[in-house]
Amino acid sequence: MAAYNGPSGSDVETDTPTGRVTLRDIAQAVGVSISTASRALSGAPGISLDVRSKIQLAAERLSYAGALPGIAQITVLTDLHRADSSAGEFMHAVQRGVEQRARDLGLSLSMKLVGASGMARLEPDKDTSGYLLFSMQHEDMVQLLSERGIPAVIVNGREPLMRLDAVAPANHTGGYLGAHHLLALGHTRILSLSHSPRPTIRDRMAGSREAMQEAGVDTIEGNTIELEAMRTNLAYQAVKQRIDTKGGRDFTAILCCNDACAFGAIAALTEAGLSVPGDVSVVGFDDIPTAALNSVPLTTIHVEAGDIGARSVNRLIERIRAQDHLATYTETAVRLVVRDSTGPVRH
């Protein structure tokens, strides 16, 4: 007899001499009847989402041959240019999480680049069981998928009207943590670099404002700079222009919408003869691998990028198999990583 680890970590023996996992094994691992396990895996109604999820996870963990029947292919839709520095390391890490999870489940995965002008004209592929919208939520595409009831999950994003499922880091919490850290160091004149077209970035900015309000610090109008894109060069230009226009710095800290922008901000400060963190503290967001290797190791908000990709695949599978139509927004925990780019305010 073959053995596998049950849900409590104990060994459970299969009933077949070949060691092939059966429905009986799945049912025993979860503690349900064979009939319930069969109906859950076939997508039959009348089973709670909690029980269905436990059965599905057990089947996938034990490599049950019928774990994912009828799922032909998952297609990833993206409008991000792979060489675009604003996508960079973080989105590649998310993509690796998607690809690894798809491999683990034996799923076929395809990637399709779609320009903004082609969103309304894109026809769903008949060979695709579901779509992952890779850090994008164009209205035309969201409306098309939602109206047709096509399974889709937004990866690293948030759809304000909750028409589609989405998975993203806890952006509001991350923004709060970054601002709270600066406030604890005595900073009250905090400049923010934002990109408000993205709902996730609006969440980050909202979190930082909440921390300031709790500390009794007024958010000063004009202390948020809107960037056309979250790129190092644009952040560099914005901070340089701010210093030139004001004839010097009128802030003691910069809260950046991502790490790439933080690198640009630090470059502009250094060029102006300002030290980081002596004169200005800088906080990023994402904790990409190069954040710790920057000329000034960056204090930032750590995000488990690969986990976001893997969870997006899991949610899409649930959406493909589920009988209900309730969209969910999944947030993954983030944490503050303190390095050399932040320090106490100098009066």
N, C-alpha and C positions, 0 to 999 in steps of 0.2 A: 504493500500500500504506500501511496505517496502522502506527504504531509505538507501543510501550509500553515501560516500564522493566522489565527482567528482574530477577531476584533480586540480581544484582550491580550493578544500577544502569545497565547498558548497554542500548541500544535493541535490541529484538527486533521484527522485522517479522512481521505476520500474513500468512497465505497467501491471504486473501480480499480481493477488490477493494473490498468494502464496509467493510472494517476491523472486521467483527464478529469477536469473539474466539471461537475454536473450541477443541475438546478438544485438537487438535494444539498449539495455542499454550500451553495449560495444561501439557501433557506436556513440551513443550520448555523451558518456564520452570523446571520442577522437575527435569527430567532423568530422566523415567520414560517408559514406553511409553504410547501412547494408550489401550490397553486398561486399564492400571493406573489412569490418570486417570479413566476412565469408571467403573470399578468402585468407586473410592474415593468419587467424588461421588454414586454411587447407594446407598452404604452397604453394599456387598457385603462379606462376611467375607474373611479371609485376607490382609489388608493391615495392616501395623504401624501403631500409633497415630501414630508419628513421621511416616511417609510420608503417611498420610491427612491429618494436620494440615497438612503442607507443601502438599499439593495443594489442600486446602480454602482455605487462606490465599491461595494464588496465584489461585484462581478468584475469591475475593472481591475481591482487590486489582485484578484486571483486569476486574471487573464482568461476569464470565461469566454468561450468562443462566441456566444450570443450576446455579449455585453452591449455591442453597438450595432445592432442590425439595422439595415436600411439607411445608414448614414454614408452616402457615397463620397462626398467631398466637401471640404470647408474652403471657402474662398475669402482671402484677405483683401479688402479694398483700401487703397491708400492714395492720397494725393501728395504725399511727402516725397520730395526728391531725395534719393538715398545719400547723395553727397552734400545735402544741405546741412550746414553746421547747426542750424536750429533744431534739427531732428537729432543728429549726432549720436553720441554714446548711449544716451538714455533710451531712445526709441529702438536702437539696435538690441539693447538688453531685453526690452519688452518683447521684441520679435523673437529672440532666442527662446524666451519662455514659451511663446506660442508654439514654436517649432518643436521644442522638446516634448511638450505635453501631447502634441499631435502624434509624434513618433511613439511615445509611450502607449498611446491608445490605438496605434495602428491606423490612424486616419490619413487620408490623402489631403494634402494642403496645396493650394495654389495662391499666387499673388497677382493682383491686377491693379495697375496704376490708372487712376481716373482723374482727368483734368476737371476743374470746376465747371467748365462749360458743358461737360459731358454727363454731369450728374443726372439731369432730368431725362436724358436719352438712354441711359444705361438700362438694358433689359436684364432681369435676373436670369442666370444660367440654369437651364433645366437639369443639368447634371450636378448642381450645387445644392447641398442640403441646408446650408446656412452660411451667413456672412459675418465676418469680423470687420468692423469699421475702424481702421487703424488710426487712432488719434484724429478723427474727423467726424463731424456731424453736420454736413451740409443739409440744409432744409429740404431740398428736392429729393435727396436720397432717403432721408429719414421718413418723409411723407410717403414716398413710393413703397418702401419696405413695410411701413406700418399699415398702410391702407390695404396692401395685399396679404398681410398676415405672414410675411416671410420671416423666418427666424433670423435674428441679427442681434449682435452685441457690440456696443461702442467700447473700444479698448482705449483706456487712458483718456476718458472724456466723460461728459455728462450732458444729457439731452434735457433741457429745462422743462419740457412738457411731459417727460417720462413716457414717451411713446415706445421707446426701445430700452432694452436692458443695457446697463453700462457698468464697467468696472474701472475704478480709479483709486489713486492714493487719497488719504484723508487730507485734502488740500486746505480746507478751512483750519483744521487743527495744525497743520504745518505752518501756515501763515501766522497763526497765534503763537506757536512756539518760537518762531524766529523773532517776532517783535518783542515777546516777553523776555527773551534772552537779552536783547539790546536794552530794554527798559531796566532790567536788573543791573546792567552795567552803568546805568546813569544817563543813557542817551534819551533825549527828548526831541531833538531835531533830526528826524529820520526821513531820508529821501527814499521814495519807492520807485522802482522801475517795473512797469506793468505792461500787459498786453491784453486789454479787456475784451477783445473779440472772442477770446476763449473763455467759456464758462468756468473751467477749472482754475484759471488765473484770477478771475473775479472772486472765486472762493478763497484763494490765498490772500488776496488783498482784504477781503472782508474779515478774515481771521486776524490779520495784523491790526486792523482798525479796532476790532473788539478788544484786543489786548491793551491798546492805547487808551481806549475809553475806560476800561477797568482801572487803569493806572492814573486816571485823571489827567491824561495828556491829550490836548486838543490836536486833531489832525488838521494841519495847516493847508489851506487851499494853495495849490501850486507846488506842493511837495510830492506830487505823484507825476512822473513822466511817462507818457504813453509811447510805447515803441511800436513801430510798424510790424516788427517780427522779433522773436526772442533770439537775437543773434549777437555775438560778441562785438562785431564791428559797430552795430547800431547802438549798443549800450555804451561803448567807448565814445562815440560821437556825442551822445546825449549828455553824458557826464562832463565831457570836455567843454561842450557848449554852455552847460549850466555854470561851470566855474568861470569861463570867460565872460559870460553875460553879467554875473554877479560880482566880478572883480575879485573872486576868491570863493572859498567854500562858505555856504550858509547852512551847513548840515554837519553832523558829527558821525552819522552812520548811513549806510545804504542797504535797503532791503530789496533783493533782486528776485525776479519771477522765476529764474532758473540759474544754474551754475554758469552756463555760457555767458549770460549777461553779467554775472559777477566777475568773470575774468576780464571782460571789457571795461567794467567800472574800475577795477584795480589798476589796469593799464593806464587809464586816463588820470587817475589820482597820482600814480607814480610819475607820469610825465609832467604833471603840474608841481612836482616837488613835495607832494604830501605823502606821509608814511601811513602804511596800513599794518597794524591797527592804531599806531600812535596818534595820528590826526583824525583818521576816519576808519570806522569799523565796517566790515562788509559781510553780509549773510547771503548765501545762495539757496538753491532748492534743487533736489534730486540726488545729490551725492554721487555723481558719476565718477568713475575710477580716477580721472585726472584731477578731481577736486583736491585730493590729498597730495598731488604732485605739482601743484601750481607753484609759481615763484613765492607766493604767500599761501601756504596750505589753507584751504577754504573752510570756514565754518558754514555748515549747510544743513538742510533737512534730508535725512536719509529715506529713500524710497526703495522698497523691494521690487525693482522693475520686472525681473523675470517672473515673480509671483503674480504680478498683474496680468502678464500674458497667459500664464497657465490657468489662472482663475477665469479668464475670459473664455478660454476653450471649454472649461468645465460648465460655465453658465450657458454657453451656446448649445452644448449637448443637452442640458436640462431643458432649454427652450425648444429644441427640436422634438424632444420626447414628451414634453409636458402637455397636459390637456387644458390647463388654465391659461389665461392671457394677461396675467398680472405682471407688469414689468417691475424689475428690481434694480436698485442702484447699490452696488457693493463698494464699500470703501475699505482699503487696507491701511493698517496702522503705519504711522511714520514716527521718526524720532530725530531729535536734535543731535548733531555731531559737532562738538566744539573743537576748533583747531586754532590756527594762529591769526586768522583775519579779523578777530574781534577782541576787544579789550575795554577796560574802563574809560569813560569819557574824560577828556582833559578840559579842565575849566581855565 
